[in-house]
Amino acid sequence: MSIRAKIVFIVLPLIITPLLLTGIISSLSARNGITTVATEFLLLKSEELINYADSQWSLLVENEMDKNQAFIDVSISAIGSFARNLIRSDTELIFAVDEQINVVMQTGETVLTDEDVEQITMLMAGNKIGWHQIRIGGVERVAQAAIFQPLNWYILVTEERDTFYRTINQIVWQTALILSISLVLSIILLLAFSSYLTRPLRNIVLAMEEIITTNDLSKRVEVLYRDETGKLGHTFNIMTSELENAYEQIKSYALKAVVSETKEKKIRNIFQKYVPKDVIDQYFADPESMLVGENRILAILFSDIRGFTSISERLRPDEIVESLNRYFASMVDIIMSHRGIVDKYIGDAIMAFFGAPVRHRDDALQSVYAGLEMIEALTDFNRWQTKKGRPDFRIGIGINYGAVTVGNIGSEKKMDYTIIGDMVNLGSRIEGLTKKYKEGLIVSESVYRKVKNDLQCRLLDKVMVKGKKIGVGIYAPRKKLNLKEEKAWKYHEAASKYYYNREFKKALQYFLQVQNILTGEVCSKLFIERCRIHIKSPPPADWNGVVALSEK
């Protein structure tokens, strides 16, 4: 919003508010005054009519003719004539009704509708006299009501409501017109005044825009007034003069900065092939922090190509390199798309981690998604292999989640940003179990606890890998299951509960059901063999179902 508009919006209410309040108060005062006068005028007519009727009745009483209907009719006629003499406009109406709501006196033709009769009946029932607003013959009226006791008349001196308030409405419209004209004139004067005040500011804005467009710092503004705006214009001219002097230095510094930035980008692009981007960013932000390791809970992923030695023996060296490069490119893209860091290539194996140097709440879940997508991407890769006349790749992926040490490890001449620790070794062992259980992806129990609400997971076994003294559960995750898998996994879950509760006969029945659904499935075959062994020779009392593995 421009300063001119702000001035108008600030000052205009200060002008309009008093005018508006004055107009409203004047209108209300005029309305009250006119209403009072008009009401008293109707009341005066009502009182005069009642006084005249009383005088007529007094004559009848004094002359003992109040029982003679003929003389009564003459008096009624005289009262009616007097009422007609009180009328001052065509819209006025005076009439009287008897106890049966019959019109007995009127100054004009009056036909009461059922609604009119009901309304008058309610007024008479409450002996309501004085000021009322009523509807007679479909016309809204204001009325002064009175009761003439000798004849039991209910008299209404009325005027049409529109006529009664006509003068008041004219005053309201005139006040509104005056306020509207005042508003328009105020806006015109304010716009002219604000334009005069803000002219120096507009000149400065125009000068600034021209400088931005042309980069010409020699532009100056005319100092118009000897006030704050004049000082502002003078200060602006000093500022542009100083900027013009400094412009050459700024261009020199900018050129050096661009050259430096270009070099940094080249360095980043080169080293990102060897060091994760997040690590490079952290190094540039705080070089000293990169020399210190830290303990961090994160997800570790190991991936290995099955039987790669035999595959490489069937291919030329250039074919091996081409296939590996295409395979690694696909797998690494997936890992990085889930915020993973590729730690290193170990021959044909990939080691990656999720959660460093930047930690995220769902690192474990993202690592499992990455593993599942790597297995899915293998289909497209193998299609490419087939077109090249090369054998398919099969991979196994193991994922663990736990505390490791992460940081730059090595010597001054060669360092790696990597992770070390027992959880890393366990992740490598879990990857090796994919061969035994014929599963593409196996995760540890610590990973399962993080992803169980988002993915389908099946307990494969409880194992104690080589080099460990404590058993861990291992699981096979899936994004979704087909109908056969869904049914088989339910049987497998029930069978596992029976198995670890030492109910081996029941467990055997359920594992056999799994085999019937998923013929040749390795995990259930292993448990079927174990159940049969334990049925013949029950395990000791301290048996917990953990299987100690001797191979890596």
N, C-alpha and C positions, 0 to 999 in steps of 0.2 A: 504494500500500500504506500502511495507517495506521501510526502510531507504535506502537500496541499490538501490531500484528502484527509489526513490526520487532523490538520488544523480545522477543517470544516466539521469533522465528526466530533471534535472536542468542544469547539466554540458554539456550534449550532445548538446543542442541547441547552447551553447556558442562556441562549436567547429565547429559544422556543419554550422552554419549561415555564418561565414566568408568564409569557404570553398565553400559553395554554391554560395555566392555572387561573390567570386573570379572566380569560374567556369563559372557562367553566364556572368559576365562582359568579361572574356577572350573569351568565345564562341561568344558573340556578336561582340567583337572587331575583332576577326578572320573572322567572317562572313562578317562584313562590309568591312574589308580589301580585302578579296578574291573577294567579290562581286564587289568592285570598280575596282580591277585589271581586272577581267573578263569582266566587262562592258566596260572598256576603251579598252580592246583588241578587242572586237567586234566593238567598235566605230572606232578604228584604221583601221580595215579591211574595214569597210564601207567607211571611208575617202579615203583609198588607191584605193578602187574600183572606187569611184567617180572621183578621180584625174586621174586615168588611162583612164576612159571613156572620161573625158574632153580633155585629150591629144589626144586621137584618133579622137575626133570630131574636135579638132583644126586643125589637119592634113588635114582632109577633107575640112574644110573651107579654109585653106591657099592654097590648091591646087584646089579650086573651084570644088570639087567633092561631096559637101554635097547635091547635087540634084540627084546624080547618085545612084540608088538603089543598084547596084551591089557592088559599093565601100562601101555603107552603111552597106550592109550585111556582107562584109569582116570585117568592124570595129566591128559589133555586135559579130561576131564569135571570134574576138580577145579579146573583153571584157569578153565573156564567158570563154575563156581559162584562162584569168587572174584570174577570180573569182574562177575557179577550183584549180588554184595554191595556192589560199588563204586558201583552206580547209585543216584542220589539223586532223580531225577525221571523222569517218563514220557517226556520228550523226549530223555534221554540214550541213547546207543547205543554199545556196544563190540563190535567184531567183528574177526576175523582172517581173512586169505586166504592160500592157499598160492601156490606159484609159478605154478600154472595159474589163479590168480584164482578159486579155489573157496573159498566161505565155509566155514571149518573150525571156527570158534568164533564165537558171537554171543550177545548178551544179549537180543535181541528178534528178531522175524521180519525177516530182511534178504534182499531180492531185488534183485540187482544188474542194472541195465539195461546195454545195450551201451555207452551213454555213460559209465556208472559204471565199467565194466570198463576202458574206454579211459583214463579219468582215473587210475584206480589203477595201471594198467600203466605209465603215464608216471612216476608217483611212484616205483614200485618200480624202474624202469629206472635212475633217477638216485639210488637209495638215499636218497631224501629223507625225513629224519626231522624231528621237531619240529612246529612250528606251521604249519597249512595251513587254507585255506578251500576246501571242496569241496561238491559236490552229490551226494547219495545218495538214490536213489528220488524224484527231483524236488524234494527239500528242501535248501535252503541250510544248510550246517553248518560249524561250526568244529571242527578236529580236531587232536589231538596224535598224531603217527605215531611208531611204534617198530618195530624188527626183532628177532624172537626167532630167533637163529641156529640153535639145535639142531633146531628143527622147520621152519626156513625160512619162518617166519610173518611177514606184514606186518600189524601190529596198529594199529588206529585207535580212539582214545578220542574220541568226538564228542559235541557238543551242538548243538541247533538254533540257528541264528544269531539268530533273533528272541528266543529265550529268553535266549541269552548276553548280548545287548545291551539287554534289557528295562529293567534298572535304569538304564543309561546314558541311554536315551531318556527315561525318566521325569525324570531330572535336567535334561535339555535342555528339556523342556516346562515344568517348574517354573520354570526360569530365565527362559524366554521369558514366562511368565505374570507373574512378578515384575517383569520389565522393562516389560511392557505396563501393569501397574498403576502403576508408577512414572512412566511417560510420561504417563498420563492425569492423575494427581495433579499432576505438574509443570505440565502445560498449564493445569489449573484454577487452581493457585496463581499462575502467571505472568499469566494473564488478569486475575485479581483484583488482583494487584500493579500491573500495567501500567495497569489502569483507574484505580487510585488515583493513580498518578503523572501520567497524561495528562489527568485531569479538568480542571485549569486550562486546558490547551491546547484541549480540546473546547469549553469555555465561550467562549474567544476566537474559535474558528472559528464557533460559533453566532452570536456577536455580530456578526462580520464578515458572515455570510450575511444576517442581519437588516438590517444597515446597507445592504448592496447591494440588498436587495429593497425596503426602505422609504425609502432615502435619508435615514434619520434618524440623524444623527451624534451625537445626545444619548445613545445607547446606551453603557452602561458594564458592565464585568465585575467580579465579586466577586473580591477578592484572598484566596485560600484559604491559601496556605503562605508562610512566610518564607524562601523559597529563590529559585533562579533563575526558576522558573515564576511565583512571586509578583511578582518584579521585572518579568517579561514582561507580566503582567496590568496592573501599575501603569503601565508604559511605554505599553501599548496605550491606557489611559484618557487619558494625557497627549496621545497622538497624535490620538485622536478629538476631544479638546477643541480642539487647534490646528486640525485640519481643519474643525471646525465654524465656527471664527472666520474661516477663509479661504474658506469655501464661497461666500459672497456675492461675493467678488472673483473666484473661479473662474468663477462663472456669468456675471459681467459680461464677463470675458475670452472665455469661450466664445461668448457672443452676438456679440461683436465679430468673433471668428474666423469664425463662420458667415456673418455679413454679408459679410466680406471674401472668403470662399470663393465665396459666391453671385455676387459681382461678378466674381471671376476666371473662374468658369464662363461667365458671360454674355460676358465679353470673349473667352474662348477660342472659344466657339460662333460669335461674330460673325467673328473674324479667321481661323478655320479655313477659311472660304469663300474667303479670299484668300491665306492663308499656310499651308503644310503643318503638320499637327499636330506632327510631330517637331521642326520648327523652333521652334514656339511652346514646346514642352517644354524644348528646349535653351536658349531665351532665358530662361525663368523659372529654370532651374537655374544658368545662368552668363551673365548679360546681356553682360558685357564680351567674351566669346569670339565673340559674333555679329557684332562689328564687324570681325573679322579674317578674311580669306579664306584658303583652303588649297587645295593641289593634291591631287586625289583621282582614283583610277581608278574609273570607273563606267560604266554602260550608259546610252546616250542613245537615246530613242525619238521618232521623228517620225511623225505620222499626218495624212493629208490626204484630203479628200473629192474624188473625181474629178468634174470638170465642175460644180462647185458654182455657178459663175456662171450657167450655163444653167439649172440647177435653180431658182435663186432668182428668175430672170426669169419663171418660170411660176407662182410662188406669191405670195400676199399677204404683207405683212410679218409679220402675226401668225402665219401658218402657218409662215413661215421660222423665227421665234423658237421656236415650239412644237416643230417637228421638231428644230432644233438642240439645244434643251434636253434633249429625250428622248434624242437621240443621245449628247450629252456625258455625261449621267447614266449611261448604260449603259457607255460606254467608260471613264469615270473610275473607276467602281466596280471594273471589272476591273483597271485599273492599280494602284489602291490595295490591292486584295486580294492583289497580288503585291509589296507593300511599295514600290511606286513613288510618286514625287512628281510631281504635275502642275505643271510649271513655269509654263506660260502657254498661253493660247489665242491663236493667230495667225489671226484670221478664223475659218475653218472648220477650221483645223489645230490639232493638239494636240502640244505639246512636253512630254515627261516624262523623268525620269531615275531610275535605280535605284542605290543605294549611298551616298546622302547624305541627311540628316546622319548616318545610321546605316549602317555598312558591314556587308555580309553576304557569306559565302563564295560564294553562288550568285546574285549579283545579275544576272549576264549571262543565266543560265538562266531566272530569273524574268521578265526583260524579254521573252524570246522566248515563254515561255508566255503572257504577257500579250498579246503581239501576235497569237498564234494564236487566243486566246480572243476577242479583239476582232473578228477576221474571222468566227469562228463566231457571235458575238452579232449580227452584222450581219443574219443571216437573220431572226431574230425582229424586229429593228427594221424591216426592209423589209416584213415581213408586216403590221406595224402601219401603215406608210406606205401599203400597198396598200388597207387598210381605209379610210384617210382619203382615198383617191383621189389620192395624191401619188406622185411618181416615186421609184424605188429609189435608195439611196445606194450608191456603190462607193468603196472606200477603198484607199489604198496606205500601207504601213507600212515604214519603214526603221529599222534599229537598228545602232548602232556601239558599240564598247567601247574606252575609252582614257582617257588622262590629261586632266583639265580643271581649271579653277579654279572653285571653288564658294564662295559666300558671299553676304553682303548687298552688293549693288551698286546705286549710285544716289547721291542727294543726301540731305541731312538731312531734307528735306521729303517725299521719296518714294524708298523703297528697295525692291528686289526681292531675294528669296532665289533666286538663279539660278546658272546655269553658263555659262562662256564658254571658248572655246578652239578650236583647229583640229579637235579630234575632234567638237565640236558641229557645225561646218560640214560635216564629212564625213558625219555622220549625216543631215543635211538633204539632201545630194546623193544619198545612197543611197536615201532615200525617193523622190526624183524619178525614180530608175531603174526604179521599179515600173511606170511608164507605158510605158517602152521595152520591158521584158521581160514585160509583162502578168502580173506576179506580185503577189499581195496583200501578201506579206511578203518582204523581202530583208534579209539581215544581212551585215555585213562579215566579213572573214577573222578578225579578232580575236575576234569573237563566236563564229564557227564553232569556233575552238579551245577555247572554254569549254563548248560544248554538244554537241559531236560524239559524246560517249559516251552522251548521253541522248536525242538526237533524230536523225531521218533528215535528212540535208542533201545538197543537190546543188549542185555548182559551176556557177554560171550563166555567169560570165565573169571575165576579169581586165581591170579598167578603170582608167583614170586620169581621175578626174573633173575638172571645170573648177576651176582654182585649185590643183591638186596636181601635183607632179612625179614622184610615185612611184605605181605601179599597185598596186591591191589586189584580192584575190579577193572576189567577191560570191556569196552562197549563198542558196538557197531551203530553209528548214527545214519539216519536217512532223512531227506527232506519230506518225502511222503512214501507211502506203501501202496502196492497194488493189492487186490483182493486176496490173492493167495498168501502174500507176505503178511498181510494184516491178520489173517486167520492163524498162520503158522507162528507168528510172534506171540500171539495170545497163549497158544499151547506151550511155547517155549518159556514164557514168563511163569506159567503155572508149574511147569516141570521143574524150573530152577528153584522155586520155593520149596517144593517137595524134596528136591535133591539136597539142598543145604539144611533141611530139617531132618535128614537121615531117613526119609520115607522113600527108599530107592525103588520099590516096586511101583508105587504110584508115579514116581518121576519117570520110570522106564516107559510106562504106558503113554505118557504125554510126549516124551521125546520120540517115540515111535510114530505118533500122530504127526509130529513135525516132519519126519522123514517121508511119510506118506504124501504130504502136501508138497514139500520141497525135496524131491528125490536127489540123493547124493550130497545133501547139505552137510558140510564138514563138521560144524560145531555140534549139531545134534548127534552125529555118528560117534564123536568122541565121548559124549555124555552117555550114550547107550552102552558103549563098552565099559565105561566106569561103573554104571549102575549094575551091570551084570556081575562085574568083579565084586562090588561091595555087597551085593545080595548073597553071593557065595561066601565071601569073607568080609564081614562087617569091619569097618575101620575102627581104630581105637577111640576111647572116650574123648580125647582132646582133639579129635579131627575137626577141622573147620572148613574143609573143602578147598583150601588153597593148594594149587599145584606148583611144585618147585620145578623150574625149568633150568636145564644145564646149558642149553645152547644159547648163543647171543641172538 
